[in-house]
Amino acid sequence: MADWLRVAAGDAGRITLTLHIQPGAKKSEVAGLYGDVLKIRLAAPPVDGKANAALIEFVAARLGVAKSAVSLKSGQTSRRKVLEVGAAPADAAQRLLGA
């Protein structure tokens, strides 16, 4: 399994994602690996939590889960963020990396 995607201990349905975020991009997209994390470009600006909200919405849509299943665990004001996803699909890495 990738370093940026970890299965939560004792709960196969929960995963943790470690991400590098680039807000203010032309469009929201997965940019690929950035060292040991996954880089995501977001069209939302880093103002008033808009980028964090857009990130949660983007990840939820890519994984096919409800926005309420995705939570920001750390990095509220940082480019490096850790998300926790409940009820994540088994092919989460493919869904995030795929087109």
Steps between C-alpha positions, in 0.01 A plus 500: 500500500613855429655717773235768447212255548475298819227271631393607847612248762228252586251642250531387140231745388688812611803645326732791567629713211810719527482774236686805371252765387554775243207744529416760237568271202316532168302182571468240773695186418735236635852604398671171594753412762697773678771323697319259731159673477234551234481849350161651424444830323185688602326778313378648830701780663658447843262750661247446780528120481385488136792281394438255786131474410587453132753231591245302700246530218759399237623194692146388584398525134808307380442224754123489457426562868294765679678822600413416860722189472808719437656700782807719528714361783796738478638783288214749513733786403781298342557366149565157650171353613383172648148385415312208650243326283239266642338228291775536240488273195760225465630663180548845659856543368389422144204734525719787619781443252274412205347749265 
